């Protein structure tokens, strides 16, 4: 978790690469598929398969894989 939202830049990712990453929290279809949670039920898996998510949805730069879980409004700052 990066409260300043500059970890990607510090790791050498470009602003364009960072902007192209969709946060996992925005992937409603994936969340519903993995957990079974949707508007029609109240029961869902609390331990879904997640071990493949970094490989599929993360971005890699210089051997480091970055996965964005969520963006909090007002915290993402563009380069100076």
C-alpha angles and dihedrals in degrees: 000000000000113000091188093048091221099108092102092054091047089053091054101258115145121239088247091055091048093049090052093059114099111212114240089234088064094054097092095164092052092047092049092046094050099040103028089231118144139138093277099059141045098203123080142154114273093192106047125168107279106150093100096049099087091051094048102037105023125093120228129214126167092347094308120114117209122200121185113213098181142337116229113214113257097015101086108091124188121226117280 
